[in-house]
């Protein structure tokens, strides 16, 4: 299995990560703290889930005032879904 495919499947394999994904409906951008609050997670746990979603090509961060804002990854940017 290709590493990108494995990363994508791993990103979707967790119910918690699926819940995190749902927070981005409508193309909104959220900080790690906002994701943590919405999903009842510790910020460190939310950060780990977002990192796995980034590796899977599903979320991408951008910097604003030294804080990353997370958003839906655009097709063709970095790894994409198989």
C-alpha positions, -999 to +999 in steps of 0.1 A: +000+000+000+013+035-009+022+056+022-002+084+012-030+059+010-021+044+044-020+079+059-054+088+044-070+056+057-055+061+092-068+096+093-104+084+087-101+053+110-109+071+142-143+082+153-127+111+171-110+123+140-143+120+121-158+143+148-129+167+143-135+167+105-172+176+110-162+208+128-149+223+095-183+222+077-188+253+056-150+259+051-144+276+085-109+278+100-103+269+136-075+270+161-064+239+180-080+253+211-113+258+192-112+223+179-104+210+214-133+229+229-158+218+203-148+182+206-143+181+243-106+172+239-074+184+256-056+208+232-027+184+230-050+156+219-067+178+193-033+188+180-024+152+175-056+144+157-051+175+134-016+163+127-028+129+116-055+146+094-028+168+078-007+137+071-038+121+055-042+151+033-075+162+049-066+193+068-039+220+064-027+247+087-020+284+079-004+309+102-022+339+116-006+359+143+019+331+151-010+306+156-020+280+131-056+281+118-067+247+105-089+244+074-099+218+048-070+209+025-074+220-011-072+193-038-036+193-051-020+208-021+004+183-006-009+148-002-044+142-015-068+114-009-063+083-031 
